[in-house]
């Protein structure tokens, strides 16, 4: 991805870079209590600049191998969220999993809805994927709304799907078929084509 995409409220979506470690650690610290019920248990190192720099190095390795698209949301000089396409599988599947979070200050303002829409545009137009899947905790209505506004459909419930906040928890599963997404209004309208490099 060679450029950034504006997603509203002075925020842009762009590829993560190794130098983002300190700013991403700060973003996670700022949102630590709010994100805790929705994420796996994290070590203390996860919230340090070095821990995030190492995690970013791993993510960029996955990006170079084609298994991952690690994106960040940037607003001014702060990072304010993440969007990731992970577990990219090629061949007969051509699919990926979607994960995301946004800073408390931007929650409910449409930023993540637009960021997910832009990410789906990249998945379809640049990565040439067929399908994107996402899972949410049963009570995560905000995240479900983001998915539904971007054309995702509920496909079922996975019992004890992921260990979140230290416990195996059920998840609602969603998918969007990207060929069908051309008739589904992705938010925002597709930006000018971008190259993944």
PyMOL commands that place a pseudoatom at each C-alpha (Angstrom):
pseudoatom trace, name=CA, resn=UNK, resi=1, chain=A, elem=C, hetatm=0, pos=[0.000, 0.000, 0.000]
pseudoatom trace, name=CA, resn=UNK, resi=2, chain=A, elem=C, hetatm=0, pos=[1.757, 3.104, -1.155]
pseudoatom trace, name=CA, resn=UNK, resi=3, chain=A, elem=C, hetatm=0, pos=[-0.574, 5.830, 0.138]
pseudoatom trace, name=CA, resn=UNK, resi=4, chain=A, elem=C, hetatm=0, pos=[-3.052, 6.609, 2.861]
pseudoatom trace, name=CA, resn=UNK, resi=5, chain=A, elem=C, hetatm=0, pos=[-6.846, 6.757, 2.665]
pseudoatom trace, name=CA, resn=UNK, resi=6, chain=A, elem=C, hetatm=0, pos=[-8.833, 9.458, 4.455]
pseudoatom trace, name=CA, resn=UNK, resi=7, chain=A, elem=C, hetatm=0, pos=[-11.564, 7.930, 6.638]
pseudoatom trace, name=CA, resn=UNK, resi=8, chain=A, elem=C, hetatm=0, pos=[-12.984, 11.020, 8.329]
pseudoatom trace, name=CA, resn=UNK, resi=9, chain=A, elem=C, hetatm=0, pos=[-12.395, 13.241, 11.365]
pseudoatom trace, name=CA, resn=UNK, resi=10, chain=A, elem=C, hetatm=0, pos=[-8.804, 13.965, 10.292]
pseudoatom trace, name=CA, resn=UNK, resi=11, chain=A, elem=C, hetatm=0, pos=[-7.952, 10.258, 10.335]
pseudoatom trace, name=CA, resn=UNK, resi=12, chain=A, elem=C, hetatm=0, pos=[-6.156, 8.259, 7.647]
pseudoatom trace, name=CA, resn=UNK, resi=13, chain=A, elem=C, hetatm=0, pos=[-5.748, 4.527, 7.097]
pseudoatom trace, name=CA, resn=UNK, resi=14, chain=A, elem=C, hetatm=0, pos=[-2.252, 3.421, 6.089]
pseudoatom trace, name=CA, resn=UNK, resi=15, chain=A, elem=C, hetatm=0, pos=[0.161, 0.511, 6.158]
pseudoatom trace, name=CA, resn=UNK, resi=16, chain=A, elem=C, hetatm=0, pos=[1.912, 0.053, 9.483]
pseudoatom trace, name=CA, resn=UNK, resi=17, chain=A, elem=C, hetatm=0, pos=[5.664, 0.780, 9.587]
pseudoatom trace, name=CA, resn=UNK, resi=18, chain=A, elem=C, hetatm=0, pos=[8.270, -0.377, 12.090]
pseudoatom trace, name=CA, resn=UNK, resi=19, chain=A, elem=C, hetatm=0, pos=[8.696, 3.159, 13.417]
pseudoatom trace, name=CA, resn=UNK, resi=20, chain=A, elem=C, hetatm=0, pos=[5.076, 3.057, 14.650]
pseudoatom trace, name=CA, resn=UNK, resi=21, chain=A, elem=C, hetatm=0, pos=[6.094, 0.979, 17.691]
pseudoatom trace, name=CA, resn=UNK, resi=22, chain=A, elem=C, hetatm=0, pos=[6.168, 3.782, 20.292]
pseudoatom trace, name=CA, resn=UNK, resi=23, chain=A, elem=C, hetatm=0, pos=[2.977, 5.466, 19.022]
pseudoatom trace, name=CA, resn=UNK, resi=24, chain=A, elem=C, hetatm=0, pos=[1.115, 2.163, 18.834]
pseudoatom trace, name=CA, resn=UNK, resi=25, chain=A, elem=C, hetatm=0, pos=[2.204, 1.239, 22.356]
pseudoatom trace, name=CA, resn=UNK, resi=26, chain=A, elem=C, hetatm=0, pos=[0.872, 4.609, 23.531]
pseudoatom trace, name=CA, resn=UNK, resi=27, chain=A, elem=C, hetatm=0, pos=[-2.440, 3.988, 21.724]
pseudoatom trace, name=CA, resn=UNK, resi=28, chain=A, elem=C, hetatm=0, pos=[-2.803, 0.595, 23.381]
pseudoatom trace, name=CA, resn=UNK, resi=29, chain=A, elem=C, hetatm=0, pos=[-1.976, 2.074, 26.805]
pseudoatom trace, name=CA, resn=UNK, resi=30, chain=A, elem=C, hetatm=0, pos=[-4.505, 4.866, 26.271]
pseudoatom trace, name=CA, resn=UNK, resi=31, chain=A, elem=C, hetatm=0, pos=[-7.219, 2.303, 25.394]
pseudoatom trace, name=CA, resn=UNK, resi=32, chain=A, elem=C, hetatm=0, pos=[-6.058, -0.571, 27.606]
pseudoatom trace, name=CA, resn=UNK, resi=33, chain=A, elem=C, hetatm=0, pos=[-9.032, -0.739, 29.980]
pseudoatom trace, name=CA, resn=UNK, resi=34, chain=A, elem=C, hetatm=0, pos=[-11.582, -0.178, 27.230]
pseudoatom trace, name=CA, resn=UNK, resi=35, chain=A, elem=C, hetatm=0, pos=[-10.134, -2.889, 24.948]
pseudoatom trace, name=CA, resn=UNK, resi=36, chain=A, elem=C, hetatm=0, pos=[-9.528, -5.483, 27.696]
pseudoatom trace, name=CA, resn=UNK, resi=37, chain=A, elem=C, hetatm=0, pos=[-13.007, -7.114, 27.498]
pseudoatom trace, name=CA, resn=UNK, resi=38, chain=A, elem=C, hetatm=0, pos=[-12.662, -7.569, 23.711]
pseudoatom trace, name=CA, resn=UNK, resi=39, chain=A, elem=C, hetatm=0, pos=[-9.090, -8.872, 23.374]
pseudoatom trace, name=CA, resn=UNK, resi=40, chain=A, elem=C, hetatm=0, pos=[-6.852, -11.723, 24.547]
pseudoatom trace, name=CA, resn=UNK, resi=41, chain=A, elem=C, hetatm=0, pos=[-4.947, -11.220, 27.792]
pseudoatom trace, name=CA, resn=UNK, resi=42, chain=A, elem=C, hetatm=0, pos=[-1.825, -9.156, 27.097]
pseudoatom trace, name=CA, resn=UNK, resi=43, chain=A, elem=C, hetatm=0, pos=[1.613, -9.238, 28.718]
pseudoatom trace, name=CA, resn=UNK, resi=44, chain=A, elem=C, hetatm=0, pos=[3.115, -6.045, 30.145]
pseudoatom trace, name=CA, resn=UNK, resi=45, chain=A, elem=C, hetatm=0, pos=[5.592, -6.015, 27.237]
pseudoatom trace, name=CA, resn=UNK, resi=46, chain=A, elem=C, hetatm=0, pos=[2.719, -5.721, 24.750]
pseudoatom trace, name=CA, resn=UNK, resi=47, chain=A, elem=C, hetatm=0, pos=[2.107, -2.174, 26.017]
pseudoatom trace, name=CA, resn=UNK, resi=48, chain=A, elem=C, hetatm=0, pos=[5.768, -1.111, 25.675]
pseudoatom trace, name=CA, resn=UNK, resi=49, chain=A, elem=C, hetatm=0, pos=[7.382, 0.450, 22.612]
pseudoatom trace, name=CA, resn=UNK, resi=50, chain=A, elem=C, hetatm=0, pos=[9.759, -2.510, 22.244]
pseudoatom trace, name=CA, resn=UNK, resi=51, chain=A, elem=C, hetatm=0, pos=[6.914, -5.010, 22.410]
pseudoatom trace, name=CA, resn=UNK, resi=52, chain=A, elem=C, hetatm=0, pos=[4.973, -3.191, 19.712]
pseudoatom trace, name=CA, resn=UNK, resi=53, chain=A, elem=C, hetatm=0, pos=[8.082, -2.727, 17.557]
pseudoatom trace, name=CA, resn=UNK, resi=54, chain=A, elem=C, hetatm=0, pos=[8.659, -6.499, 17.690]
pseudoatom trace, name=CA, resn=UNK, resi=55, chain=A, elem=C, hetatm=0, pos=[4.983, -7.197, 16.919]
pseudoatom trace, name=CA, resn=UNK, resi=56, chain=A, elem=C, hetatm=0, pos=[5.147, -4.802, 13.968]
pseudoatom trace, name=CA, resn=UNK, resi=57, chain=A, elem=C, hetatm=0, pos=[8.257, -6.570, 12.634]
pseudoatom trace, name=CA, resn=UNK, resi=58, chain=A, elem=C, hetatm=0, pos=[6.310, -9.853, 12.733]
pseudoatom trace, name=CA, resn=UNK, resi=59, chain=A, elem=C, hetatm=0, pos=[3.316, -8.222, 11.038]
pseudoatom trace, name=CA, resn=UNK, resi=60, chain=A, elem=C, hetatm=0, pos=[5.484, -6.775, 8.268]
pseudoatom trace, name=CA, resn=UNK, resi=61, chain=A, elem=C, hetatm=0, pos=[7.042, -10.204, 7.709]
pseudoatom trace, name=CA, resn=UNK, resi=62, chain=A, elem=C, hetatm=0, pos=[3.497, -11.560, 7.299]
pseudoatom trace, name=CA, resn=UNK, resi=63, chain=A, elem=C, hetatm=0, pos=[2.706, -8.700, 4.922]
pseudoatom trace, name=CA, resn=UNK, resi=64, chain=A, elem=C, hetatm=0, pos=[5.747, -9.442, 2.754]
pseudoatom trace, name=CA, resn=UNK, resi=65, chain=A, elem=C, hetatm=0, pos=[4.779, -13.131, 2.627]
pseudoatom trace, name=CA, resn=UNK, resi=66, chain=A, elem=C, hetatm=0, pos=[1.207, -12.269, 1.589]
pseudoatom trace, name=CA, resn=UNK, resi=67, chain=A, elem=C, hetatm=0, pos=[-0.426, -13.650, 4.748]
pseudoatom trace, name=CA, resn=UNK, resi=68, chain=A, elem=C, hetatm=0, pos=[-1.379, -10.337, 6.364]
pseudoatom trace, name=CA, resn=UNK, resi=69, chain=A, elem=C, hetatm=0, pos=[-2.337, -6.730, 5.627]
pseudoatom trace, name=CA, resn=UNK, resi=70, chain=A, elem=C, hetatm=0, pos=[-1.493, -4.711, 8.782]
pseudoatom trace, name=CA, resn=UNK, resi=71, chain=A, elem=C, hetatm=0, pos=[-2.971, -1.211, 8.759]
pseudoatom trace, name=CA, resn=UNK, resi=72, chain=A, elem=C, hetatm=0, pos=[-3.137, 1.609, 11.295]
pseudoatom trace, name=CA, resn=UNK, resi=73, chain=A, elem=C, hetatm=0, pos=[-5.394, 4.590, 11.771]
pseudoatom trace, name=CA, resn=UNK, resi=74, chain=A, elem=C, hetatm=0, pos=[-3.439, 7.825, 12.178]
pseudoatom trace, name=CA, resn=UNK, resi=75, chain=A, elem=C, hetatm=0, pos=[-4.783, 11.173, 13.328]
pseudoatom trace, name=CA, resn=UNK, resi=76, chain=A, elem=C, hetatm=0, pos=[-2.265, 13.989, 13.475]
pseudoatom trace, name=CA, resn=UNK, resi=77, chain=A, elem=C, hetatm=0, pos=[0.746, 12.633, 15.335]
pseudoatom trace, name=CA, resn=UNK, resi=78, chain=A, elem=C, hetatm=0, pos=[-1.195, 9.861, 17.103]
pseudoatom trace, name=CA, resn=UNK, resi=79, chain=A, elem=C, hetatm=0, pos=[-2.160, 6.344, 16.135]
pseudoatom trace, name=CA, resn=UNK, resi=80, chain=A, elem=C, hetatm=0, pos=[-5.823, 5.800, 16.953]
pseudoatom trace, name=CA, resn=UNK, resi=81, chain=A, elem=C, hetatm=0, pos=[-6.590, 2.250, 15.840]
pseudoatom trace, name=CA, resn=UNK, resi=82, chain=A, elem=C, hetatm=0, pos=[-5.758, -0.840, 13.842]
pseudoatom trace, name=CA, resn=UNK, resi=83, chain=A, elem=C, hetatm=0, pos=[-7.341, -2.738, 10.960]
pseudoatom trace, name=CA, resn=UNK, resi=84, chain=A, elem=C, hetatm=0, pos=[-5.832, -6.069, 9.975]
pseudoatom trace, name=CA, resn=UNK, resi=85, chain=A, elem=C, hetatm=0, pos=[-6.574, -8.637, 7.315]
pseudoatom trace, name=CA, resn=UNK, resi=86, chain=A, elem=C, hetatm=0, pos=[-4.983, -11.826, 8.648]
pseudoatom trace, name=CA, resn=UNK, resi=87, chain=A, elem=C, hetatm=0, pos=[-4.880, -15.514, 7.798]
pseudoatom trace, name=CA, resn=UNK, resi=88, chain=A, elem=C, hetatm=0, pos=[-4.904, -14.723, 4.078]
pseudoatom trace, name=CA, resn=UNK, resi=89, chain=A, elem=C, hetatm=0, pos=[-5.350, -18.055, 2.318]
pseudoatom trace, name=CA, resn=UNK, resi=90, chain=A, elem=C, hetatm=0, pos=[-4.942, -18.326, -1.444]
pseudoatom trace, name=CA, resn=UNK, resi=91, chain=A, elem=C, hetatm=0, pos=[-5.911, -21.049, -3.881]
pseudoatom trace, name=CA, resn=UNK, resi=92, chain=A, elem=C, hetatm=0, pos=[-9.472, -22.323, -3.782]
pseudoatom trace, name=CA, resn=UNK, resi=93, chain=A, elem=C, hetatm=0, pos=[-10.256, -20.189, -0.697]
pseudoatom trace, name=CA, resn=UNK, resi=94, chain=A, elem=C, hetatm=0, pos=[-8.899, -16.661, -1.499]
pseudoatom trace, name=CA, resn=UNK, resi=95, chain=A, elem=C, hetatm=0, pos=[-10.118, -15.386, 1.855]
pseudoatom trace, name=CA, resn=UNK, resi=96, chain=A, elem=C, hetatm=0, pos=[-8.966, -13.544, 4.969]
pseudoatom trace, name=CA, resn=UNK, resi=97, chain=A, elem=C, hetatm=0, pos=[-10.051, -12.677, 8.504]
pseudoatom trace, name=CA, resn=UNK, resi=98, chain=A, elem=C, hetatm=0, pos=[-10.720, -9.076, 9.538]
pseudoatom trace, name=CA, resn=UNK, resi=99, chain=A, elem=C, hetatm=0, pos=[-9.946, -7.526, 12.909]
pseudoatom trace, name=CA, resn=UNK, resi=100, chain=A, elem=C, hetatm=0, pos=[-10.079, -3.907, 14.075]
pseudoatom trace, name=CA, resn=UNK, resi=101, chain=A, elem=C, hetatm=0, pos=[-10.319, -1.421, 16.941]
pseudoatom trace, name=CA, resn=UNK, resi=102, chain=A, elem=C, hetatm=0, pos=[-10.553, 2.351, 17.226]
pseudoatom trace, name=CA, resn=UNK, resi=103, chain=A, elem=C, hetatm=0, pos=[-9.615, 4.848, 19.935]
pseudoatom trace, name=CA, resn=UNK, resi=104, chain=A, elem=C, hetatm=0, pos=[-12.364, 5.734, 22.407]
pseudoatom trace, name=CA, resn=UNK, resi=105, chain=A, elem=C, hetatm=0, pos=[-12.345, 9.341, 21.183]
pseudoatom trace, name=CA, resn=UNK, resi=106, chain=A, elem=C, hetatm=0, pos=[-13.421, 8.250, 17.679]
pseudoatom trace, name=CA, resn=UNK, resi=107, chain=A, elem=C, hetatm=0, pos=[-15.838, 5.471, 18.587]
pseudoatom trace, name=CA, resn=UNK, resi=108, chain=A, elem=C, hetatm=0, pos=[-19.332, 5.972, 17.177]
pseudoatom trace, name=CA, resn=UNK, resi=109, chain=A, elem=C, hetatm=0, pos=[-18.240, 8.623, 14.666]
pseudoatom trace, name=CA, resn=UNK, resi=110, chain=A, elem=C, hetatm=0, pos=[-18.161, 6.453, 11.521]
pseudoatom trace, name=CA, resn=UNK, resi=111, chain=A, elem=C, hetatm=0, pos=[-14.368, 6.297, 11.288]
pseudoatom trace, name=CA, resn=UNK, resi=112, chain=A, elem=C, hetatm=0, pos=[-14.173, 2.529, 11.684]
pseudoatom trace, name=CA, resn=UNK, resi=113, chain=A, elem=C, hetatm=0, pos=[-17.116, 1.952, 9.348]
pseudoatom trace, name=CA, resn=UNK, resi=114, chain=A, elem=C, hetatm=0, pos=[-15.256, 3.896, 6.649]
pseudoatom trace, name=CA, resn=UNK, resi=115, chain=A, elem=C, hetatm=0, pos=[-11.913, 2.241, 7.475]
pseudoatom trace, name=CA, resn=UNK, resi=116, chain=A, elem=C, hetatm=0, pos=[-13.435, -1.232, 7.140]
pseudoatom trace, name=CA, resn=UNK, resi=117, chain=A, elem=C, hetatm=0, pos=[-15.052, -0.196, 3.848]
pseudoatom trace, name=CA, resn=UNK, resi=118, chain=A, elem=C, hetatm=0, pos=[-11.708, 1.042, 2.529]
pseudoatom trace, name=CA, resn=UNK, resi=119, chain=A, elem=C, hetatm=0, pos=[-10.010, -2.173, 3.692]
pseudoatom trace, name=CA, resn=UNK, resi=120, chain=A, elem=C, hetatm=0, pos=[-12.613, -4.258, 1.864]
pseudoatom trace, name=CA, resn=UNK, resi=121, chain=A, elem=C, hetatm=0, pos=[-11.895, -2.208, -1.250]
pseudoatom trace, name=CA, resn=UNK, resi=122, chain=A, elem=C, hetatm=0, pos=[-8.210, -3.114, -0.929]
pseudoatom trace, name=CA, resn=UNK, resi=123, chain=A, elem=C, hetatm=0, pos=[-9.086, -6.763, -0.288]
pseudoatom trace, name=CA, resn=UNK, resi=124, chain=A, elem=C, hetatm=0, pos=[-11.203, -6.891, -3.424]
pseudoatom trace, name=CA, resn=UNK, resi=125, chain=A, elem=C, hetatm=0, pos=[-9.347, -4.621, -5.833]
pseudoatom trace, name=CA, resn=UNK, resi=126, chain=A, elem=C, hetatm=0, pos=[-5.706, -5.040, -4.815]
pseudoatom trace, name=CA, resn=UNK, resi=127, chain=A, elem=C, hetatm=0, pos=[-5.493, -8.408, -3.058]
pseudoatom trace, name=CA, resn=UNK, resi=128, chain=A, elem=C, hetatm=0, pos=[-8.170, -9.960, -5.300]
pseudoatom trace, name=CA, resn=UNK, resi=129, chain=A, elem=C, hetatm=0, pos=[-9.769, -11.829, -2.422]
pseudoatom trace, name=CA, resn=UNK, resi=130, chain=A, elem=C, hetatm=0, pos=[-13.117, -13.593, -2.735]
pseudoatom trace, name=CA, resn=UNK, resi=131, chain=A, elem=C, hetatm=0, pos=[-14.289, -13.452, 0.871]
pseudoatom trace, name=CA, resn=UNK, resi=132, chain=A, elem=C, hetatm=0, pos=[-13.551, -11.729, 4.176]
pseudoatom trace, name=CA, resn=UNK, resi=133, chain=A, elem=C, hetatm=0, pos=[-14.714, -13.167, 7.505]
pseudoatom trace, name=CA, resn=UNK, resi=134, chain=A, elem=C, hetatm=0, pos=[-14.974, -11.504, 10.913]
pseudoatom trace, name=CA, resn=UNK, resi=135, chain=A, elem=C, hetatm=0, pos=[-16.096, -12.614, 14.349]
pseudoatom trace, name=CA, resn=UNK, resi=136, chain=A, elem=C, hetatm=0, pos=[-17.479, -10.578, 17.238]
pseudoatom trace, name=CA, resn=UNK, resi=137, chain=A, elem=C, hetatm=0, pos=[-18.400, -11.367, 20.793]
pseudoatom trace, name=CA, resn=UNK, resi=138, chain=A, elem=C, hetatm=0, pos=[-22.150, -11.923, 21.046]
pseudoatom trace, name=CA, resn=UNK, resi=139, chain=A, elem=C, hetatm=0, pos=[-22.677, -8.643, 22.921]
pseudoatom trace, name=CA, resn=UNK, resi=140, chain=A, elem=C, hetatm=0, pos=[-20.372, -6.447, 20.789]
pseudoatom trace, name=CA, resn=UNK, resi=141, chain=A, elem=C, hetatm=0, pos=[-23.176, -4.589, 19.041]
pseudoatom trace, name=CA, resn=UNK, resi=142, chain=A, elem=C, hetatm=0, pos=[-20.932, -1.711, 17.923]
pseudoatom trace, name=CA, resn=UNK, resi=143, chain=A, elem=C, hetatm=0, pos=[-18.618, -4.022, 16.010]
pseudoatom trace, name=CA, resn=UNK, resi=144, chain=A, elem=C, hetatm=0, pos=[-21.569, -5.909, 14.527]
pseudoatom trace, name=CA, resn=UNK, resi=145, chain=A, elem=C, hetatm=0, pos=[-22.986, -2.611, 13.278]
pseudoatom trace, name=CA, resn=UNK, resi=146, chain=A, elem=C, hetatm=0, pos=[-19.680, -1.737, 11.559]
pseudoatom trace, name=CA, resn=UNK, resi=147, chain=A, elem=C, hetatm=0, pos=[-19.733, -5.095, 9.764]
pseudoatom trace, name=CA, resn=UNK, resi=148, chain=A, elem=C, hetatm=0, pos=[-23.388, -4.922, 8.735]
pseudoatom trace, name=CA, resn=UNK, resi=149, chain=A, elem=C, hetatm=0, pos=[-22.958, -1.390, 7.365]
pseudoatom trace, name=CA, resn=UNK, resi=150, chain=A, elem=C, hetatm=0, pos=[-20.241, -2.792, 5.118]
pseudoatom trace, name=CA, resn=UNK, resi=151, chain=A, elem=C, hetatm=0, pos=[-22.356, -5.592, 3.666]
pseudoatom trace, name=CA, resn=UNK, resi=152, chain=A, elem=C, hetatm=0, pos=[-21.341, -8.441, 5.984]
pseudoatom trace, name=CA, resn=UNK, resi=153, chain=A, elem=C, hetatm=0, pos=[-23.947, -11.111, 6.690]
pseudoatom trace, name=CA, resn=UNK, resi=154, chain=A, elem=C, hetatm=0, pos=[-24.202, -13.233, 9.814]
pseudoatom trace, name=CA, resn=UNK, resi=155, chain=A, elem=C, hetatm=0, pos=[-23.323, -16.830, 9.057]
pseudoatom trace, name=CA, resn=UNK, resi=156, chain=A, elem=C, hetatm=0, pos=[-23.502, -18.454, 12.460]
pseudoatom trace, name=CA, resn=UNK, resi=157, chain=A, elem=C, hetatm=0, pos=[-22.280, -18.766, 16.005]
pseudoatom trace, name=CA, resn=UNK, resi=158, chain=A, elem=C, hetatm=0, pos=[-18.965, -20.410, 16.882]
pseudoatom trace, name=CA, resn=UNK, resi=159, chain=A, elem=C, hetatm=0, pos=[-19.014, -21.773, 20.421]
pseudoatom trace, name=CA, resn=UNK, resi=160, chain=A, elem=C, hetatm=0, pos=[-15.932, -21.048, 22.543]
pseudoatom trace, name=CA, resn=UNK, resi=161, chain=A, elem=C, hetatm=0, pos=[-14.274, -19.641, 19.414]
pseudoatom trace, name=CA, resn=UNK, resi=162, chain=A, elem=C, hetatm=0, pos=[-11.507, -17.461, 20.893]
pseudoatom trace, name=CA, resn=UNK, resi=163, chain=A, elem=C, hetatm=0, pos=[-9.960, -16.980, 24.321]
pseudoatom trace, name=CA, resn=UNK, resi=164, chain=A, elem=C, hetatm=0, pos=[-10.881, -13.370, 25.067]
pseudoatom trace, name=CA, resn=UNK, resi=165, chain=A, elem=C, hetatm=0, pos=[-10.217, -11.689, 28.432]
pseudoatom trace, name=CA, resn=UNK, resi=166, chain=A, elem=C, hetatm=0, pos=[-8.896, -15.047, 29.650]
pseudoatom trace, name=CA, resn=UNK, resi=167, chain=A, elem=C, hetatm=0, pos=[-11.991, -17.114, 28.823]
pseudoatom trace, name=CA, resn=UNK, resi=168, chain=A, elem=C, hetatm=0, pos=[-13.138, -19.112, 25.794]
pseudoatom trace, name=CA, resn=UNK, resi=169, chain=A, elem=C, hetatm=0, pos=[-16.029, -17.082, 24.415]
pseudoatom trace, name=CA, resn=UNK, resi=170, chain=A, elem=C, hetatm=0, pos=[-18.721, -17.630, 21.800]
pseudoatom trace, name=CA, resn=UNK, resi=171, chain=A, elem=C, hetatm=0, pos=[-18.594, -15.417, 18.707]
pseudoatom trace, name=CA, resn=UNK, resi=172, chain=A, elem=C, hetatm=0, pos=[-20.995, -14.390, 15.982]
pseudoatom trace, name=CA, resn=UNK, resi=173, chain=A, elem=C, hetatm=0, pos=[-19.387, -15.060, 12.596]
pseudoatom trace, name=CA, resn=UNK, resi=174, chain=A, elem=C, hetatm=0, pos=[-19.870, -12.748, 9.631]
pseudoatom trace, name=CA, resn=UNK, resi=175, chain=A, elem=C, hetatm=0, pos=[-18.729, -12.831, 6.017]
pseudoatom trace, name=CA, resn=UNK, resi=176, chain=A, elem=C, hetatm=0, pos=[-18.829, -10.645, 2.951]
pseudoatom trace, name=CA, resn=UNK, resi=177, chain=A, elem=C, hetatm=0, pos=[-18.370, -12.026, -0.563]
pseudoatom trace, name=CA, resn=UNK, resi=178, chain=A, elem=C, hetatm=0, pos=[-16.316, -9.369, -2.280]
pseudoatom trace, name=CA, resn=UNK, resi=179, chain=A, elem=C, hetatm=0, pos=[-17.660, -10.030, -5.790]
pseudoatom trace, name=CA, resn=UNK, resi=180, chain=A, elem=C, hetatm=0, pos=[-21.108, -9.191, -4.402]
pseudoatom trace, name=CA, resn=UNK, resi=181, chain=A, elem=C, hetatm=0, pos=[-19.745, -6.118, -2.659]
pseudoatom trace, name=CA, resn=UNK, resi=182, chain=A, elem=C, hetatm=0, pos=[-19.781, -4.223, -5.967]
pseudoatom trace, name=CA, resn=UNK, resi=183, chain=A, elem=C, hetatm=0, pos=[-23.550, -3.928, -5.474]
pseudoatom trace, name=CA, resn=UNK, resi=184, chain=A, elem=C, hetatm=0, pos=[-23.184, -3.287, -1.746]
pseudoatom trace, name=CA, resn=UNK, resi=185, chain=A, elem=C, hetatm=0, pos=[-22.285, 0.324, -0.932]
pseudoatom trace, name=CA, resn=UNK, resi=186, chain=A, elem=C, hetatm=0, pos=[-18.904, 0.003, 0.719]
pseudoatom trace, name=CA, resn=UNK, resi=187, chain=A, elem=C, hetatm=0, pos=[-18.154, 3.026, 2.856]
pseudoatom trace, name=CA, resn=UNK, resi=188, chain=A, elem=C, hetatm=0, pos=[-16.655, 5.329, 1.691]
pseudoatom trace, name=CA, resn=UNK, resi=189, chain=A, elem=C, hetatm=0, pos=[-17.013, 5.237, -2.100]
pseudoatom trace, name=CA, resn=UNK, resi=190, chain=A, elem=C, hetatm=0, pos=[-13.880, 3.557, -3.371]
pseudoatom trace, name=CA, resn=UNK, resi=191, chain=A, elem=C, hetatm=0, pos=[-10.795, 5.786, -3.363]
pseudoatom trace, name=CA, resn=UNK, resi=192, chain=A, elem=C, hetatm=0, pos=[-8.524, 6.035, -6.350]
pseudoatom trace, name=CA, resn=UNK, resi=193, chain=A, elem=C, hetatm=0, pos=[-6.695, 2.737, -6.969]
pseudoatom trace, name=CA, resn=UNK, resi=194, chain=A, elem=C, hetatm=0, pos=[-3.701, 2.098, -4.744]
pseudoatom trace, name=CA, resn=UNK, resi=195, chain=A, elem=C, hetatm=0, pos=[-0.833, -0.265, -5.255]
pseudoatom trace, name=CA, resn=UNK, resi=196, chain=A, elem=C, hetatm=0, pos=[0.339, -2.654, -2.579]
pseudoatom trace, name=CA, resn=UNK, resi=197, chain=A, elem=C, hetatm=0, pos=[4.124, -2.650, -2.584]
for i in range(1, 197): cmd.bond("trace and resi %d" % i, "trace and resi %d" % (i + 1))
show_as sticks, trace
zoom trace
